[in-house]
Amino acid sequence: MKNIINRGFRLTMQLIFCVIILLLVITAYQSIKHPGWPVSFLGYMPLTVLSNSMNPTFETGDLVISKQVNPADIKKGDVITFKGDHERLITHRVIKINHEQGAISFVTKGDNNNVKDQKSVPGEHLVGKQTFQIPNAGYVVNFARRPIGVILLIFLPLAGYVLLELYERFKMKREELT
C-alpha cells in the first residue's frame, strides 16, 4: 500500500513538474515573439485587475481570463480588454459599437465610472473578451512574477521533487545491495 502511495505521489510530482516546465517554455517563447503582449494559453490570457474601475464586477486583485476574439464578434455589454494609451491594458464594458468606413470601434466605460472612456477603442486594439474571473487570484499571479515568488512557487517545489527522486533512487540502490 505504501508503495502505491509513493508511486502515485511521484507521478503527481512529475506531472506538476512537466506542466510547470511547459508553462515556462510557452511564457518565454511568447514574451520573446510578442513583447508587450499578454501571455496566451490556447487563446486565453490571464490578466490581473489593478483598479476599481469595474467594481462590483471585478475587484482589485481579481484574475480576469480574456479570450482572443474577432472584433466583429463583440456585442454591446461585453467586457473587453484593449490596449489603451502607452500600451497599457484596460478591461471595460462595451456600451456602444461604431461601424464607420468599414472599420469597427468600441465605446467603453468602467462599471464604477460615471462617464464613458474619452477615446473609442479601434478594433485592432482589442486584446480579448472576458470569459471568466477568479477572485483574488491576481495577487498570486503578481507574486509569482516577482523573484521571491519564482523561488517559492517554482524552484522550491522543483528542488523538493529532485531531492525526493534522489532519495528514492538511493533507497532502491541500498535495498538492492542488502
DAZIPE-V995836 format. One record per pair of residues at least 4 apart in sequence whose C-alpha atoms are under 7 Angstrom apart, sorted by the first residue. I is the first residue (numbers start at 1). J is the second residue. If there is no record, write none. Layout:
i: [I;I]
j: [J;J]
This chain:
i: [1;2;3;4;5;6;7;8;9;10;11;12;13;13;14;15;16;17;17;18;19;20;21;22;23;24;25;26;27;27;28;29;30;30;31;31;38;39;40;40;41;43;43;44;44;44;44;45;45;45;46;46;46;46;47;47;47;48;48;48;48;48;49;49;49;49;49;49;49;50;50;51;52;52;53;53;53;53;54;54;54;54;54;55;55;55;58;61;61;61;61;62;62;62;62;62;62;63;63;63;63;63;63;64;64;64;64;65;65;65;65;66;66;66;66;67;67;67;67;68;68;68;69;69;69;71;71;74;76;76;76;76;77;77;77;78;78;79;79;79;79;79;79;80;80;80;80;80;80;81;81;81;81;81;81;81;81;82;82;82;82;82;82;82;83;83;83;83;83;83;83;84;84;84;92;92;92;93;93;93;93;94;94;94;94;95;95;95;96;96;97;97;97;98;98;98;99;99;99;100;104;104;105;105;105;105;106;106;106;107;107;108;108;109;109;109;109;121;137;138;139;140;141;142;143;144;144;144;145;145;146;147;148;149;150;150;151;151;152;153;154;155;156;157;158;159;160;161;162;163;164;165;166;167;168;169;170;171;172;173;174]
j: [5;6;7;8;9;10;11;12;13;14;15;16;17;161;18;19;20;21;158;22;23;24;25;26;27;28;29;30;31;39;32;33;34;39;35;39;45;45;44;45;45;67;68;65;66;67;68;65;66;67;63;64;65;66;63;64;65;61;62;63;64;138;59;60;61;62;63;64;138;60;61;60;59;60;110;111;112;113;58;92;110;111;112;59;111;112;62;136;137;138;139;133;134;135;136;137;138;133;134;135;136;137;138;130;132;133;134;130;131;132;133;128;129;130;131;128;129;130;131;127;128;129;73;128;129;123;126;78;94;95;96;97;93;94;95;93;94;91;92;93;94;129;130;91;92;93;128;129;130;89;90;91;92;126;127;128;129;89;90;91;125;126;127;128;87;88;89;90;125;126;127;88;89;90;108;109;110;108;109;110;111;106;107;108;109;107;108;109;106;107;105;106;107;104;105;106;103;104;105;104;122;123;120;121;122;123;120;121;122;120;121;116;117;113;115;116;117;125;141;142;143;144;145;146;149;149;150;153;149;150;150;151;152;153;154;155;155;156;156;157;158;159;160;161;162;163;164;165;166;167;168;169;170;171;172;173;174;175;176;177;178]
